[in-house]
Amino acid sequence: MRLLLDESVPKRLGQALPNHEVKTVIEMGWGGIKNGDLLTLAASGFDAFITVDKNLPYQQNLSALALAVVVLDAHSNEISALLPLVPRLEQALTTLMPRSYVHVGA
């Protein structure tokens, strides 16, 4: 699965997902692009957008996008707080459908 990590998600999280092709917003040259435009760009080449922005699903019309949005819910966006969510994230990715929103929390 092709995954795009939001700017707020540490790049190192991608190393914990070796069965997926993981890129970051910065690697794609999309740093600083607003969420609506960013999601439109992401939909053209990724299966899922992974973020820690809990407000994103309420700010965007996710059903209009051809990708899924996964929100990681931890006490911070530091890698040490996000790594424990990886098993639940991997499980969520197995059934992920385009145009869906998935919340992965502790």
N, C-alpha and C positions, 0 to 999 in steps of 0.2 A: 504494500500500500504506500502511496506517495503522501507524505505528511509535511505540512508547513508549520514551523514553530513561530509563534508571534514574537515580537521584539521583547516582550516581557518574560518570555520563557528562556531559561539558560540553554545555550547551545549544547552543553554537555548532556542534556536530557536525551538528545538524539543518539548518543552512544549507548544508552540503556534500551534502545529500540532497534537492535541489529537486524531484525527480520523485515525492516521497512526502509524505504528510501526517504531520508529525512533531510530537509533543507530549512534554513532560517530565512526570515524576512530580509535580514541584512545580506545574507549570501545571494539572495535573488535581486538585490539592488533596490528593494522596495521600502527601505527605512524611511520613516516619517510620513508614509502615505496613510491617509485617514481610513478607518475601518471599512466603510462602505466600498470605497475604491479598492482597498486591499483585498477584501473578500471576492470582489469581482475578478481581480487578477488571479487570485489563488484558485478560483473555480476553473480556470482555463487549463490548469495542469496538475492539480492536487486532488486527492480524495478527501482529505480532512485538514482542517485548520485547528491547531491546538493553541489554546490561550489560557491565561489565568484571569482574564477580564470577565468577572461575573455579570457585568451589566451588558455585555455584548449581545446576548440573545434577546434582550429587551429593546435594544437600540437599532437592530437590523432585521430586515425581513429575510430570515434564513430559508424560508420555503422557496424563495426565488433563486436560490443559488444551487449550482450542481455539485456541491460538496457538503460534507458534514462539518459541524463545529463541535469541538470537544473543549469543555471548560474544566480545567484542573482546579480543584478547590482545596487549598492547603493554607496553613497559617502564614505562609510567606511564599514568595516566588524563588527562594533560594533552592539550589539543587538538593540540599539535604532535606528540605521539606517536601520536594516533589518526587524524589526517588521512591519513597514508600507507596506512591500511587501507581507506579508502573505496572504491577500485576493487574490492577483493576482497569488501567488504561488498555493494556494488551487484550484483556477480556472484552472490553467495549469495542475495540477495533475489529474483532472477529465478526460482529453482527452489525457494524455501522452501515447505514444507508445514506445515500446522498439526500440533501435537504433536511437532515435531521440535526438535532441538538442533543448532546449527551453531557451530563454532569458527572464528573469523576471526583469523588471526595473521600475523605478518611472515614 
